[in-house]
Amino acid sequence: MIIVENATKWKIAILICALIFLITSLQLGPIAAPKITITNDTRVQSEEVEYFENAKGFFARPVLDGTYPGVIMIHERWGLNSNIRDMARQLASFGYNVLAVDLYQGNVASTSDEATQLVAELNQTLAIDNMKAARQFLKEKGSPVFASLGWGFGGGQSLQLALSGEPIDATVIYYGSLADDLSAIKKPVLGFFGGKDTTIPITSINAFESKLNELNVTNEIHVYPSAGGAFANPTGSGYAPQETEDAWIRTLDFLNKYLRS
């Protein structure tokens, strides 16, 4: 486990490596050299798409034709809101086909009570089928490899998709619910957690990492000691901008490493 005491230091180091990579690989085209862009980058196109019964997702992809890895993006407990759509477009600007799924059949919570109710009403079997359909959608759009990525509720669902046996090449979990039986996981896992998150104790994080190691599953588990739960949600009271930026840089590096090799 990596305890990230100084996110800024790591951020600078990773940025330097990323810049070196970009400079040396620009001639390889869009799949080899994703560039940092803003959310409304005109090089990204997006639309609502039907990919599963009673579910419309948000599909973002580069405007330029090419073969791009696919990412199944899974919303927080609030649902598929504008924040998740922004993240889908941002990730697409780095050279990915991104489908932000909707596990709530169009419902979006505006209060914590509503979000709690939506989570309680979730049919987990249907949610897995939903995410599997998202992978199939991305495959039909030409993506040869796939990752899942989610925050909070979505982080837990990202893990559940990996546990389902669906062919996923990389799994990214932002402070999602963990599991004990990880034997179905074969591909790399990236996890981010807040040291002050009372819903996911450090003992559970340690056990999760130890089990992955026992199974010889490549993993990178990062804990930000001063961050709490939902630290990457810019609309939340626990938002930690430095930790969020550091985690995002690490996410991009991880996806680039395991989806473009």
N, C-alpha and C positions, 0 to 999 in steps of 0.2 A: 504494500500500500504506500502511496505517496501522500504525505501530509504536506499540503501546499501552504507553507508559512508565509511566503512572499510571492504573491501572484504576479506582481509587476516584474520581478526578476526573471521568472520563468517566461513571462509574456515576451520580454525583450529577446531572450535567447531563441524562442521558437520563431519569432518574427524574422530574426536574422537568418535562420535556417530556411524559412519559407521564401524569403527574398532571394537567397542563393539558388534555391530550386527553381523559382520562376525565371530568373535570369538565364539559367543554363538550359531551360527546356522550352523557351518561347517558340522555337521553330517546330515543335511537335504538334501544334494545333490546340484546339480548345479543350480536348479531354486531358491533355498532359499539363496544361498551364492555366488553371482557373485563376481569375483575378478578383481582387477585393472590389466590390461594387456596393452601391447603395440599394435600398429596398426597391425603389421604383426605376431601376436600371432599364433602359429601353432595350437592352440585349436579352431581357427576360420576357417571356410571354406567359400568361396565366389565364385559366378559365375554370369554371365549375364543370365537373364531369360526373356522369353516372357510371359507377363502377361496381355497384352492389345493390341488392334489393333495398329500396327505401333509403338509399344513402347516396348523397352527392358529395364528392370530394373536391378539393381545390388542387388543381394540377398546374405546377409551374415548371418551366423548362427553358433552356437557352433558345434564343431565336435562330441562331446559326445551326444548320443541319449538322448532325454528328451522332456518334454513338456515345451515350452518356450513362454512367451508373445510375441505378434507380434507388431512391430513398423513400421508404414508407414513414411518413411523419405522423406522430400520434399526439393528439391534443391533451392538455391538462384536464382536470376534472370539470372545468368550465365549459368545455365543448370547442367546436371548431369556430373560433372567433377571429377577429381582425389581427390579433397578435400572432396567432399561428399562421395565418395567411402571409403576414409580413415575413415570418421566419422561413416559410416555404420559398418565397421569392428570393430572399437573401441567399439561401443555400443553393438555389438553382443558378444564381449568378456565378457560382464557383464551378459550374459545369456538371450539374446533376439534373436528372429528371426526378422531380419531387411530387409525390402525391400525399397531400395532407388529408388523412381519412376522417370520416365522421362516424363515431361509434354511438352517437345519440340520435340518429335518424332526424337530423335537422334541429334538434333542441340545443339552445345555448343558455347557460345559467347567467343570471345577473346578480344573484346573491349567493352567499355561502350555503344557505339552506337549500336553495335550488340545486346547487352543484352536488351537495351531499345526497340529495334525493335521486339525481340522475345516476350517480355512481351505484347507489343501492339497487336501482332498477335494472342495472346492466345485466344482460344475458351473456355470460362469458363465452359460451359455445358460439353464439352468434357473432360476438366480437372477434373471435379467432377466425371465423369464416370470412368476416368483413376484411380483416387484414390480409388474409390469403388471397382474396379477390383483388386487393390493392397490388399485391406482388404480380398477379397475373396481368393486371392492367399495364403495369410498368413493363413487363416482359413483352407485351404486344406493342408497346411503344418503342421497342428496340433495345431496352436495357439488358445487358448480359449478366450483370451482377447486382446484388441488392443488399441494402442495410435497412434496419429499422431504428428509429430515433424518437424518443418521447420524453416529456417532462412530467414529473409527479405521477398522477394517474397514468399518463401516457408512457412514463418510464417503466412502470410496472407492466403495462401492456406490451411494450417493446420486449421485455423479458419473456412474457408469456408466449409471444410469437416465436421466439427462439426455442422455447421449451416444447412447442407444439410439433416440432419436427419439420416444419416448413423450411425449405432450403433458403437460408439467410446467410450471407457472407460476413456480416458484421452487425453487432448489436450495440446501441448506445442508450444508456440509462442515466437520466438526470433525476436523482433522488426518488426513484420509484420503489414500490413495494418489492421485497425480495422473496426468494423461495428457498426451500431446503434441498429438494431433489433437483439437481442441475445436470443429471446424467445425459439428457438429450442435447445439451449444448456442445457443439463441435467447433464453432468458429469464434473469432476474437470478440471480446466484450470490453466496452469502455464504460466506466461508471463514475459519476460525480455525486458527492454528498456533502452536506453541511455538518460540521462538527457540533453545532448547536441545534440540530434538527431533533426534536424530542420524539418524532414519530418513527425515526429509523435510528435506533441506538448503535453506538460504535461497535458493540459486541456483535450485532447482526451483520454489519459491514465486514468485520474481520472474518466472521464465519463464512460469509459469501465468498470473499477472496480466497480463503483457505480451501474451500471446496473446489473452486475453479482451478486452483493450483494442483490439487490432488488429481483432478481429472485431466491435467495437462492442457487446459484450455488457456490460450493466450489471453491475457487480460491486463488492463490498466485501470486501477482503482484510485481515485483522487478524493481526498477529504480536505475541505477548506475549514480550518478550525473556528474561524470567527463568523462563519455563515450559518444561517438557520435553514429551515425548509423553504422551498420555492424561491431560492435565492436568485434564480435567473429570470424571474417574472418581473418585467419592468413596471408593471402596474401594481405590484404588491408591496406591502409595508416592509417585507424582508428583503427587498431587492438589494443585491450586492454587486455593483457595476464592475469593480475590478475582478472579482471572482468569476463573474459571468463572462467577461471578455477573455479571461484566461481559459476558461472551460471551452469557449467557442473556438479559440485558436487550436486547442488540443483536439477538439472534435473534427475540425477540418483536416488536421494532420493525420488523425486516425483513419478517417474515411479515405483520404488520398492514399494512405499506405496500404489499406486492405481491399480497396475497390479498384485501384488502378495498377496493381502489380501484374 
